[in-house]
Amino acid sequence: MKHVFGPVPSRRLGRSLGVDLLPFKTCSYDCIYCQLGRTTDKTINRFAWGNCDLIIKEIIQEINSKKVDIITFSGSGEPTLNENIGTLIERVREKTDIPVAVLTNGSLLFLDEVSRDIRKADLVIPSLDCGNDKSFQRINRPCKGLEFTDMVKGLASFQRSFKGDFWLEIMMVKGFNDSPREIREIKSLVDQIKPDKVQLNTVSRPPAENYAAPVSSEKALEIAGIIDQKAEMIRDIELSPELLEEMEKNENRIAEMLKRRPCTVRQIASSLSIHENEVVKYLQILEKKSKIKTKNFGGELFYSWELQ
């Protein structure tokens, strides 16, 4: 499977079949908290990548053989950079009644063609991590040519015209967007955008930059209540025995690999032919079990086995 991965357990979407439409870490942002590391190809230029017929074939093969709650266009970069995303969403919806979601950083929604393409989805979840341009530059580190005001206007405009569900995700990073002033500014923008749901998240996996730290659970809940009375925290994954059993094989393969030598997410994915996003899920399980540790070396995050 070159483009499709999972289904993986999602903290908010259930059993999510991921569709990755871009080369690894091709994105319009270089967020300090990204669990997949630093962006290697930062761009705002849209392009066609991948064979649409092949991608559809992979999706149909998976939904016919596995239990899938939702088909999610996300992956290891910004999915709206692929100019075929609208065509793919449309074709998927012709083939199945399974809902289609798009996880996006929201940076390109001000472009008419992007807004038109993803309007065909059932659920769109964009991000808004800050209330001003200074924090936008510090946290999201956008590609040259992206303006904070355009991004915000794009979110608000898309919400007004979109007929599906529109959830806004806010990633809280300690010391970057958790001050009273920052929270007031974010709240002001949320009030303008008027999403159907606001979901707060914080750093829960090793980030691209080791100084990107989580806010406490108590602080996050307090912030959620200020930003929107209906805002909710994205909780840790609760894995059922069934899912644990299903994932055990790949989890063990990763464990054996890390016992031999430290590896990055990309090295694990390449060696075991598992998508990067799936690898991250398995690593999260091993972290919760206190089986592995991380170390930043040469700007890359390495995982290694924690000797007992």
C-alpha positions as semicolon CSV with decimal commas, in nm:
position;residue;x (nm);y (nm);z (nm)
1;M;0,000;0,000;0,000
2;K;0,176;0,316;-0,121
3;H;-0,090;0,569;-0,027
4;V;-0,328;0,401;0,217
5;F;-0,248;0,302;0,575
6;G;-0,436;0,153;0,866
7;P;-0,700;0,153;0,977
8;V;-0,539;0,301;1,286
9;P;-0,711;0,388;1,615
10;S;-0,786;0,760;1,618
11;R;-0,853;0,947;1,940
12;R;-1,159;1,114;1,788
13;L;-1,255;0,931;1,469
14;G;-1,249;0,562;1,563
15;R;-1,094;0,319;1,315
16;S;-0,950;0,560;1,062
17;L;-0,825;0,449;0,721
18;G;-0,556;0,703;0,633
19;V;-0,488;0,828;0,282
20;D;-0,150;0,995;0,233
21;L;-0,136;1,209;-0,081
22;L;0,215;1,354;-0,061
23;P;0,582;1,263;-0,030
24;F;0,697;1,247;0,333
25;K;0,697;1,583;0,517
26;T;0,582;1,798;0,225
27;C;0,395;2,076;0,401
28;S;0,313;2,446;0,405
29;Y;0,414;2,460;0,775
30;D;0,710;2,343;0,980
31;C;0,537;2,318;1,318
32;I;0,760;2,294;1,622
33;Y;0,534;2,024;1,770
34;C;0,504;1,793;1,468
35;Q;0,534;1,427;1,568
36;L;0,688;1,339;1,230
37;G;0,981;1,577;1,264
38;R;1,085;1,885;1,072
39;T;0,940;1,965;0,730
40;T;1,181;1,871;0,454
41;D;0,988;2,027;0,163
42;K;0,812;2,346;0,273
43;T;0,592;2,475;-0,007
44;I;0,258;2,633;-0,094
45;N;0,267;2,512;-0,455
46;R;-0,002;2,254;-0,528
47;F;0,083;1,962;-0,756
48;A;-0,057;1,628;-0,870
49;W;0,115;1,335;-0,703
50;G;0,020;0,971;-0,719
51;N;-0,204;0,777;-0,953
52;C;-0,572;0,844;-0,875
53;D;-0,688;0,506;-1,005
54;L;-0,430;0,326;-0,792
55;I;-0,522;0,525;-0,481
56;I;-0,892;0,448;-0,525
57;K;-0,810;0,082;-0,583
58;E;-0,609;0,069;-0,259
59;I;-0,890;0,236;-0,063
60;I;-1,158;-0,001;-0,196
61;Q;-0,938;-0,304;-0,127
62;E;-0,898;-0,200;0,236
63;I;-1,260;-0,110;0,309
64;N;-1,371;-0,440;0,157
65;S;-1,144;-0,641;0,386
66;K;-1,133;-0,445;0,712
67;K;-1,363;-0,265;0,951
68;V;-1,334;0,108;0,880
69;D;-1,526;0,387;1,055
70;I;-1,396;0,677;0,846
71;I;-1,164;0,747;0,552
72;T;-0,924;1,025;0,643
73;F;-0,715;1,229;0,402
74;S;-0,418;1,328;0,617
75;G;-0,082;1,154;0,609
76;S;0,269;1,292;0,650
77;G;0,216;1,640;0,507
78;E;-0,053;1,893;0,415
79;P;-0,307;1,698;0,202
80;T;-0,455;2,004;0,026
81;L;-0,121;2,052;-0,152
82;N;-0,226;1,764;-0,377
83;E;-0,442;1,917;-0,647
84;N;-0,619;1,583;-0,703
85;I;-0,770;1,575;-0,354
86;G;-1,111;1,699;-0,472
87;T;-1,134;1,435;-0,744
88;L;-1,029;1,163;-0,501
89;I;-1,284;1,263;-0,237
90;E;-1,556;1,268;-0,500
91;R;-1,462;0,923;-0,632
92;V;-1,444;0,775;-0,282
93;R;-1,792;0,902;-0,202
94;E;-1,921;0,740;-0,522
95;K;-1,783;0,403;-0,409
96;T;-1,882;0,389;-0,040
97;D;-2,107;0,536;0,228
98;I;-1,818;0,550;0,477
99;P;-1,770;0,916;0,583
100;V;-1,474;1,108;0,446
101;A;-1,266;1,344;0,661
102;V;-0,984;1,585;0,580
103;L;-0,725;1,671;0,845
104;T;-0,561;1,995;0,731
105;N;-0,355;2,275;0,881
106;G;-0,603;2,513;0,717
107;S;-0,330;2,727;0,563
108;L;-0,466;2,717;0,207
109;L;-0,840;2,745;0,264
110;F;-0,831;3,106;0,144
111;L;-0,765;2,970;-0,207
112;D;-1,090;2,913;-0,397
113;E;-0,966;2,593;-0,558
114;V;-0,869;2,439;-0,223
115;S;-1,197;2,538;-0,060
116;R;-1,388;2,391;-0,354
117;D;-1,194;2,064;-0,346
118;I;-1,240;1,974;0,020
119;R;-1,597;2,102;0,043
120;K;-1,690;1,756;-0,089
121;A;-1,585;1,590;0,240
122;D;-1,818;1,504;0,530
123;L;-1,583;1,637;0,799
124;V;-1,301;1,891;0,784
125;I;-1,068;1,946;1,080
126;P;-0,831;2,243;1,032
127;S;-0,588;2,386;1,288
128;L;-0,558;2,724;1,455
129;D;-0,272;2,739;1,705
130;C;-0,234;3,111;1,766
131;G;-0,408;3,445;1,774
132;N;-0,147;3,668;1,612
133;D;0,119;3,668;1,342
134;K;0,415;3,663;1,582
135;S;0,300;3,337;1,739
136;F;0,210;3,203;1,393
137;Q;0,573;3,247;1,289
138;R;0,707;3,094;1,613
139;I;0,479;2,790;1,631
140;N;0,378;2,700;1,277
141;R;0,680;2,845;1,092
142;P;0,479;2,892;0,769
143;C;0,613;2,884;0,418
144;K;0,712;3,221;0,273
145;G;0,408;3,374;0,107
146;L;0,156;3,259;0,367
147;E;-0,006;3,542;0,560
148;F;-0,169;3,495;0,900
149;T;-0,466;3,717;0,808
150;D;-0,531;3,518;0,488
151;M;-0,525;3,192;0,682
152;V;-0,779;3,318;0,936
153;K;-1,007;3,463;0,666
154;G;-0,988;3,131;0,483
155;L;-1,105;2,939;0,790
156;A;-1,400;3,174;0,848
157;S;-1,504;3,183;0,483
158;F;-1,488;2,806;0,446
159;Q;-1,696;2,751;0,759
160;R;-1,973;2,976;0,624
161;S;-2,003;2,783;0,298
162;F;-1,930;2,426;0,415
163;K;-2,231;2,198;0,464
164;G;-2,048;1,924;0,654
165;D;-1,901;1,920;1,006
166;F;-1,625;2,171;1,077
167;W;-1,410;2,106;1,384
168;L;-1,129;2,340;1,481
169;E;-0,822;2,193;1,651
170;I;-0,595;2,404;1,872
171;M;-0,255;2,266;1,972
172;M;-0,139;2,412;2,304
173;V;0,237;2,448;2,351
174;K;0,373;2,555;2,689
175;G;0,521;2,902;2,685
176;F;0,411;2,973;2,329
177;N;0,031;3,014;2,320
178;D;-0,090;2,956;2,676
179;S;-0,058;3,310;2,820
180;P;-0,376;3,504;2,909
181;R;-0,321;3,741;2,616
182;E;-0,267;3,457;2,366
183;I;-0,578;3,276;2,491
184;R;-0,790;3,592;2,457
185;E;-0,668;3,643;2,101
186;I;-0,738;3,282;2,006
187;K;-1,085;3,305;2,161
188;S;-1,156;3,618;1,956
189;L;-1,071;3,435;1,634
190;V;-1,272;3,128;1,734
191;D;-1,572;3,355;1,791
192;Q;-1,526;3,492;1,438
193;I;-1,479;3,152;1,272
194;K;-1,770;2,984;1,456
195;P;-1,666;2,617;1,419
196;D;-1,912;2,338;1,498
197;K;-1,669;2,205;1,757
198;V;-1,345;2,320;1,920
199;Q;-1,094;2,054;2,023
200;L;-0,785;2,131;2,229
201;N;-0,477;1,917;2,201
202;T;-0,130;1,938;2,350
203;V;0,206;1,780;2,278
204;S;0,171;1,409;2,357
205;R;0,442;1,256;2,138
206;P;0,805;1,356;2,086
207;P;0,792;1,679;1,881
208;A;1,007;1,817;1,600
209;E;1,171;2,054;1,848
210;N;1,252;1,933;2,199
211;Y;1,154;2,271;2,347
212;A;0,792;2,221;2,237
213;A;0,644;2,105;2,568
214;P;0,288;2,014;2,668
215;V;0,068;2,220;2,896
216;S;-0,069;2,039;3,200
217;S;-0,407;1,869;3,187
218;E;-0,542;2,116;3,442
219;K;-0,418;2,414;3,240
220;A;-0,556;2,271;2,916
221;L;-0,901;2,221;3,067
222;E;-0,895;2,577;3,201
223;I;-0,800;2,711;2,857
224;A;-1,072;2,506;2,688
225;G;-1,336;2,660;2,913
226;I;-1,217;3,012;2,831
227;I;-1,197;2,965;2,454
228;D;-1,536;2,800;2,412
229;Q;-1,783;2,660;2,663
230;K;-1,830;2,356;2,438
231;A;-1,459;2,302;2,375
232;E;-1,322;1,957;2,457
233;M;-0,985;1,802;2,515
234;I;-0,862;1,532;2,277
235;R;-0,796;1,241;2,509
236;D;-0,532;0,970;2,486
237;I;-0,620;0,669;2,279
238;E;-0,812;0,403;2,468
239;L;-0,721;0,079;2,295
240;S;-0,963;-0,210;2,315
241;P;-0,833;-0,567;2,363
242;E;-0,938;-0,635;2,004
243;L;-0,729;-0,351;1,866
244;L;-0,434;-0,439;2,086
245;E;-0,437;-0,794;1,955
246;E;-0,464;-0,672;1,596
247;M;-0,167;-0,438;1,636
248;E;0,049;-0,672;1,839
249;K;0,235;-0,817;1,541
250;N;0,371;-0,485;1,412
251;E;0,430;-0,361;1,766
252;N;0,653;-0,662;1,829
253;R;0,838;-0,611;1,500
254;I;0,915;-0,251;1,596
255;A;1,021;-0,357;1,943
256;E;1,266;-0,613;1,805
257;M;1,411;-0,355;1,571
258;L;1,462;-0,100;1,850
259;K;1,626;-0,360;2,070
260;R;1,899;-0,387;1,805
261;R;1,960;-0,016;1,742
262;P;1,801;0,331;1,780
263;C;1,586;0,436;1,483
264;T;1,384;0,730;1,356
265;V;1,017;0,698;1,258
266;R;1,114;0,707;0,894
267;Q;1,379;0,436;0,933
268;I;1,128;0,207;1,105
269;A;0,867;0,271;0,837
270;S;1,113;0,203;0,556
271;S;1,255;-0,115;0,710
272;L;0,921;-0,271;0,802
273;S;0,713;-0,134;0,510
274;I;0,471;0,038;0,750
275;H;0,345;0,391;0,694
276;E;0,503;0,661;0,913
277;N;0,168;0,748;1,070
278;E;0,113;0,387;1,173
279;V;0,462;0,370;1,318
280;V;0,383;0,671;1,536
281;K;0,073;0,494;1,674
282;Y;0,274;0,183;1,766
283;L;0,547;0,393;1,925
284;Q;0,283;0,566;2,134
285;I;0,171;0,228;2,269
286;L;0,529;0,133;2,356
287;E;0,581;0,472;2,522
288;K;0,271;0,426;2,737
289;K;0,418;0,093;2,846
290;S;0,751;0,267;2,927
291;K;0,929;0,034;2,687
292;I;1,113;0,295;2,478
293;K;1,296;0,624;2,519
294;T;1,382;0,908;2,280
295;K;1,689;1,115;2,207
296;N;1,743;1,405;1,968
297;F;2,061;1,360;1,766
298;G;2,168;1,578;1,475
299;G;1,823;1,735;1,452
300;E;1,647;1,398;1,426
301;L;1,450;1,212;1,690
302;F;1,568;0,857;1,758
303;Y;1,374;0,590;1,947
304;S;1,552;0,318;2,139
305;W;1,460;0,030;2,365
306;E;1,451;0,107;2,736
307;L;1,648;-0,165;2,915
308;Q;1,452;-0,299;3,213
